[in-house]
Amino acid sequence: MAPRYPPPLVTGVSPKEGPPGTRITIRGENFGNDPRDLIGLKICGMDCLLSAEWKSSAKIIARTGPGKGMGDIIPITRYGGVGSCTVGFRGYFLQIGPLQESAVWIDESQTVQSNLDRGRSATTIAAKEEEDPLGILDEGDKPRLGEDQLLEMFPEASGNLSLENFSPGWYLLEHHRNASFSDLKAGLSYMKRKASTRSEGPITFVRSNLTTILDCLDSLTAMYEKYNEEDLRGDCMNSYAVLLMQAKSCADGLFQEVLGRKDKADSTRNALSVIQKFRFLFHLPLNIQRNIQKGDYNMVINDYEKAKSLFADTEIKVFRKVYREVERRIGGFRNMLHKRLKDTHNTLDEQKKLIRYLVSLEYKGDPAWECLDNQQNWLIELLDDCKDDHIEEEKNSVQAENHAVSPGGPQWKPLSKVNKSPSRTGITRESSFSSLSSSDQQAAWKFRTPQKVLFIEDITDIMLQHFPDYWRLGQSYFTREKSEKGVKIDTSKHGKMKQMMTEVVSLFSNYVRAAFLPESLEGMPEAEREKFGVWPKSGKQDNIPGNWLPICVRNIRNCANYLSGLDGHGDSMIVLKDLAFDMRTNCMFTLLKQAISDVKCLHTKETWVVETDDQCGGTTQLPALFENIVNEAIQHLHEVVVMNKPSEPEIFSQRPIQKEATMLCSQLLQAFSICMEQLVFSPPLQKKETKQVKIVIGQEVEVEQHGDPIPSLDKRLIIMLSNCRHTLEVVVPRIIENLTKHGYVEMEKALKAAQDTYGALDQRLFSSYIEQKSDPILGAMEPNLYRGGFSWRGWQGQAQGVRNYLKEIIMSLIEVHSEVFSISPKFVMRVMQKITEAVCEELCRLIQCVTEFNAGGAIQARLELEALHSTVRIYSTNHVEACFKEAFDVIPELSEEGKLMVAGLLEQFKARMRIQLWCFQSEDEPVPLKMMTHADSSC
C-alpha cells in the first residue's frame, strides 16, 4: 500500500565533510511529526540512527559513522518511507598517530614495521605524510628548499614533528614557504581548534564515538562466546591470554620512552594548567608590588580580599606558601600606610582614604583615632612654634629699639632664622630690612609691621588652614558608613573628641589673649600663665599702634566666624566668640584712648596761623585736626562697632561696655578743651626756625631770619576763644552726628558734657581776655584824667574840647576792636560791650568821686561824658546807660551858653575823629565821606 505521507527529502547538511563521529546538522522536509516517526538514517551507507536526534520535521542532528568517501544522507520515516537527498557528505579518516585515541581500526601496515614482533623499537617510520597541522595549502612559485640547505640554516634540528629536535622554522620553510602571514594566522587558529577538540577528554571521545564503541563491545562479546563454544578444554583462551600478555610487554618496551615523555608532558601540562587556572594567586605578590608602586591601593586591597576568601584556609602547600608571601607583602603595605597616616602633610581626603585602606586591611587598632590624636598634637605644636618664633622676633625688635636709642650699643641684626616647621606652616618670614645697612635698619625698624600683627596673621592662618580638616576628620569618625567592614563607631569617645577640639581652640585663644589681652589671664596661676607666652615690653610703647588693631580684630573675627560655621553651638566655638568679642571691645577702648591721647597732644602742633572764614570766623588748624583724629578713630572702628555678622553679638549689648564707651567718647570730646586751655596759659616752647638769607648791599651779608614767635597772651586768648566757639558750635555736633550714625549709644550725654565743658572754657577764656584788655585801659584812666594838675573845682580856663585821655581810651577800644575783628568778627560785639561796660563803669566812678565842680569843670565833664556816650552808643547796654545816668546826675546843670558850648565842642570832636569813630558805627548806618582838612586830621 502506498505511504500516506510524502517521502523525506534532505536539502542541506552542515558540515559537508568530516571524520567518523562528526556532529552534523541535516535540514530538509517531511522528517516526521515526532522522534518516533524517524526509523532510520544512513550516512555514506552506514546506519547512524543511534546517534540521531530528531528536532523537528525539517531538522535532524546526528554523528557520522565510519563511512568513507562521498555519499548520500538517506532518512527513513514510519509513514514516508525511504527518503532522498539533493546534497552529499564526504567522510574521510584522519591519520592517527601511535599515541592517539581512535574509535575505528587503524591500518598500521604503513606506519609500523614488521619487526615489531622482535621487541625492537622503530628507528625510522616510513609512513605516509601526516596531515598538515596548520590545515593550509602551499601554493606558490617559490621552489621547496632541499634538506642540505635546511641543515645549514638549522644545524642539529629537524622538521619531523615526532622528534625532540623539531624546529618550527624548518617545518614552515619546508612545507609552507609560499604561505602569507594571514594564512599562517589562519593555520594557527585551526591548530588551536584541533588542540581544543583533543583536550575534551575521554568522556567527549566516548560520546563522539558511542556507536563504534558499542559495535566493538558487541564484536568482542560475540568473539568471546564463539571461542568458548569451540574451545572445549580452555587451552585456546589461555594461549590467547599469554599472547596478549606478551604483546602488552612488547608494547610497553616499545613505547616506554614515548609514554614516559607523554607522562612528563602530561604532568607539565597539568602543572601549567594549574598555574593558568590559579594564575591570580601566583601572580598576586608581583601584582601587589606593582600596584603599590603605581599607587593603585584599591586594586591591592580588592586582590587581597579575593585571595583571602579563596586561599586563607587552603591545605595545599604550594598555595599556602604563595599565600604566606602575599600576607608578608600586605603586612609591609599596611605598615607603609600607617606610616603615611602619621604624615601631617596629607589632605583630609588622603587621610580618609588611608584610614579606609587600613580598616579594609584589618589593621590592629583604631587608625582614625590615632590620626586624630596625631593631628591634635601636630596642630598644638604648630601653634607653639608660631608663638615662640614671634616672641623671639619681638625680643629682637625690642633689643633693636634699645640699641637705636643708645648709639653706643651693639648693632642690631634682624632675626632671619627659619621656622621649625616651614613646610607645614608656611609662615616663615625673613626681615624686610635685611638688605638695609645698619644705620638704615636703625631708622627703619620703627616703620615695619608690628610683630604682634604678624603673629595674629600667622596663627589665624594656621587655624583656618588646618583646624577645619581636623574638625571634619573628627566628625567623619562618628559618621562613617556602616557598609565599611570592621567599622565599629565608639560613641563613648564623643566627649573626648569635644575635649580635644576645645583644647586646641582654647590654646589658640589664650595665645592671642597673652599677646593682646594679657589682663584677661591675670587670674591664672603664674606657671600656667607663662605657658601662653610672655611678650616683651618696649621702653617706648607697650602695645601696638591703634591703627593696626582693626586688622588684628578682622583676622580674629574672620577666623571665629569661619570656624563657628563648623559647629556653631560647640563649647570650643563659644571660646572663639568670646575672644572675638573681647578683641572688638579692646580695640574700641584702645582706639578711643589713643585718640584721647592724640587730642591732648595737639597743642604741640599749633602753628598759630589763623584762617578766616565768613561763616566760622578766624580759626587755626587745631579744630580741624581734632575732628580728623576723632573721625579717623571712628572710621577705624567702623568694622569693629557697626558691622556685626549674624553670629556675633552687638558690641553695645552689655551695659558695662556701653557705659565705658560712652565715658570714653565724652572724654574724647572734652580732651580738646584741655589742649586749648594749655595753649593759652602754658604754651609749649616753640622752636624758632632760623633761615640764612643773603642780602647784597655792596657785599654779601648773611642775615638770620627767625620764625614767628608764639603770639602774646591776649592774642592767644582771642584765637583760642574763636577755636572754642567753633568747636562747640560746629565740630562737636558733627562728631556727635558721626558717632550716632556709627551706632554709639547715649551720645546725648556726651554732647551735654561737651557743651558744659566748652561753655565753661569759653567763659574762662572770655573773662581772661576782657581782663587782659580792660585792665591797662582802666589803670591808665585816672592818672591821665588828672594829668597836669587838672581839677574839676579849680578849672579856670575855657573848655578847649575833649581831652587826650578820652581819646586814648577810644583808641584803646579801637585797638581791641581791630584785634577781635581780625580774628573773629562775631566776637566784636560781645567783647566791646564788656570792655565798654568796664570803661563806663570806671569813668562813672571817677566822676562820682568828684566833690565839687565849677562852671568850667562842669562843662568839661559833661563834654567828655557826652563824647564817650555818643561814641560807644552801638555797644550800649542797660548797665552802660545806668552808669552814664549816674555820672550825668552828679554834674551840675549847665546854662544855655554852657550847653551850646558843649554841643559845638562835641561836633568838633566828632568831625576831627570821624575816621576813628567809623568802627563804632553799625554796618547799616551810612558814613558821610568828606574831604578832611589839616585841622580835621589833627587829633
Secondary structure, DSSP 4 states (H G I P E B T S, - for coil): ---SSPPPEEEEEESSEESTT-EEEEEEE---SSGGGEEEEEETTEE-GGG-EEEETTEEEEE--S--EEEEEEEEETTTEE-EESSEEEE------TTS--SS---TTTTS-GGGGGTPPPS---PPPPPPSS-----SSSPPPPHHHHHHHSTT-B--TTSTTB-HHHHHHHH-TT--HHHHHHHHHHHHHHHHHHTT-HHHHHHHTHHHHHHHHHHHHHHHHHHHHH-SSSHHHHHHHHHHHHHHHHHHHHHHHHHHHHHHHHHHHHHHHHHHHTHHHHHHHHHHHHHHHHT-HHHHHHHHHHHHHHHTT---HHHHHHHHHHHHHHHHHHHHHHHHHT-TT--HHHHHHHHHHHHHTT-SS-HHHHHHHHHHHHHHHHHHHHHHHHHHHHHHHHHHHHHHHSTTSPPP----PPPSSHHHH------TTTTS-HHHHHHHGGGSPPHHHHHHHHHHHHHHHHHHHHHHHHHHHHS--TTSTT----GGGHHHHHHHHHHHHHHHHHHHHHHH-GGGGTTS-HHHHHHT------SS-SS--GGGHHHHHHHHHHHHHHHHTT-TTSHHHHHHHHHHHHHHHHHHHHHHHHHHHHHHTGGGG-----EEETTTEEE-SHHHHHHHHHHHHHHHTIIIII---TTSPPTT-SHHHHHHHHHHHHHHHHHHHHHHHHHHHSPPPPPPPEEEEEEESSSEEEEEEEPP-PPPHHHHHHHHHHHHHHIIIIIHHHHHHHHHHTT---HHHHHHHHHHHHHHHHHHHHHHHHHHHHHHHHHHHHHHHTTTS--SSS--SPP-SS-HHHHHHHHHHHHHHHHHHHH-GGGHHHHHHHHHHHHHHHHHHHHHT-----HHHHHHHHHHHHHHHHHTGGG--HHHHHHHHHHHHHSPPPPHHHHHHHHHHHHHHHHHTHHHHGGGS-TTS-----PPPHHHH--
